[in-house]
């Protein structure tokens, strides 16, 4: 899944739109040993529980018809905001020297959203990206998948 070994002291961010695991490889490239350094979670209920009412309707000009207006997808918006906040956390951690190298692991949409918000200081430390959702895997399984 990942084309090169993850070096000693390299951090691994495993995230989706609601949870982020900050891991550090305390092993080496041959025998990785990921330890959890931080866990962030955001409560993000399904959209149906966040919406206030039915989608609105607008009258079409001159035809007498009414068209539905798409309501905001609050669940997706929450995921995008969480990705931006993770990017901000990474900046603060990088600025404090918490990590020198990092691998980003997230579903493609979240990875793209995070990438838009990454500071240059963090971008310079990214040594790899994996576009997969691994947040619900145990740490030892993440090790196996990234080392394979």
ZISUL-V263328 format. One record per pair of residues at least 6 apart in sequence whose C-alpha atoms are under 7 Angstrom apart, sorted by the first residue. I is the first residue (numbers start at 0). J is the second residue. D is the distance in whole Angstrom. If there is no record, write none. Layout:
i | j | d
I | J | D
I | J | D
This chain:
i | j | d
0 | 144 | 6
0 | 145 | 6
0 | 147 | 6
1 | 129 | 7
1 | 145 | 5
1 | 146 | 7
4 | 28 | 4
4 | 29 | 7
4 | 146 | 7
5 | 28 | 5
6 | 27 | 5
6 | 28 | 5
7 | 24 | 5
7 | 25 | 6
7 | 26 | 6
7 | 27 | 5
7 | 28 | 7
8 | 23 | 6
8 | 24 | 5
8 | 25 | 6
9 | 23 | 6
9 | 24 | 6
9 | 98 | 7
9 | 99 | 7
9 | 100 | 5
9 | 101 | 6
10 | 21 | 7
10 | 22 | 5
10 | 23 | 4
10 | 24 | 6
10 | 98 | 6
10 | 100 | 6
10 | 101 | 5
10 | 102 | 6
11 | 21 | 6
11 | 22 | 5
11 | 23 | 6
11 | 101 | 5
11 | 102 | 5
11 | 103 | 6
12 | 19 | 7
12 | 20 | 6
12 | 21 | 5
12 | 22 | 6
12 | 102 | 6
12 | 103 | 5
12 | 104 | 6
13 | 19 | 6
13 | 20 | 5
13 | 21 | 7
13 | 103 | 6
13 | 104 | 5
13 | 105 | 6
13 | 133 | 6
13 | 134 | 6
14 | 20 | 6
14 | 104 | 6
14 | 105 | 5
14 | 134 | 6
15 | 105 | 6
15 | 106 | 6
15 | 109 | 6
15 | 132 | 6
15 | 134 | 7
16 | 78 | 4
16 | 79 | 7
16 | 81 | 6
16 | 82 | 6
16 | 109 | 6
17 | 40 | 6
17 | 41 | 5
17 | 42 | 7
17 | 43 | 7
17 | 78 | 6
17 | 81 | 7
18 | 39 | 6
18 | 40 | 4
18 | 41 | 6
18 | 134 | 7
19 | 38 | 6
19 | 39 | 5
19 | 40 | 6
20 | 35 | 7
20 | 37 | 6
20 | 38 | 5
20 | 39 | 7
21 | 35 | 6
21 | 36 | 5
21 | 37 | 5
21 | 38 | 6
22 | 33 | 6
22 | 34 | 5
22 | 35 | 4
22 | 36 | 5
23 | 33 | 5
23 | 34 | 5
23 | 35 | 7
23 | 36 | 7
24 | 31 | 6
24 | 32 | 5
24 | 33 | 4
24 | 34 | 6
25 | 32 | 5
25 | 33 | 6
25 | 34 | 7
26 | 32 | 5
31 | 142 | 6
32 | 142 | 7
33 | 138 | 7
33 | 142 | 7
43 | 74 | 6
43 | 77 | 6
44 | 74 | 7
45 | 74 | 6
46 | 72 | 6
46 | 73 | 5
46 | 74 | 5
49 | 73 | 6
50 | 73 | 7
54 | 67 | 7
54 | 68 | 6
54 | 69 | 6
54 | 70 | 5
55 | 67 | 6
55 | 68 | 5
56 | 65 | 6
56 | 66 | 5
56 | 67 | 4
56 | 68 | 5
57 | 65 | 5
57 | 66 | 5
57 | 67 | 6
57 | 68 | 7
58 | 64 | 6
58 | 65 | 4
58 | 66 | 6
59 | 65 | 6
59 | 66 | 7
79 | 112 | 6
82 | 109 | 6
82 | 112 | 6
82 | 113 | 5
83 | 113 | 6
83 | 116 | 6
86 | 113 | 6
86 | 116 | 6
86 | 117 | 5
89 | 121 | 7
90 | 118 | 6
90 | 120 | 7
90 | 121 | 6
93 | 120 | 7
93 | 121 | 6
99 | 124 | 6
100 | 124 | 5
100 | 125 | 6
100 | 126 | 6
101 | 124 | 6
101 | 125 | 5
101 | 126 | 6
102 | 125 | 6
102 | 126 | 6
102 | 127 | 5
102 | 128 | 6
103 | 127 | 6
103 | 128 | 5
103 | 129 | 6
104 | 128 | 6
104 | 129 | 5
104 | 130 | 6
104 | 131 | 6
105 | 129 | 7
105 | 130 | 5
105 | 131 | 5
105 | 132 | 5
106 | 130 | 5
106 | 131 | 5
106 | 132 | 5
107 | 130 | 5
107 | 131 | 7
110 | 130 | 7
133 | 141 | 7
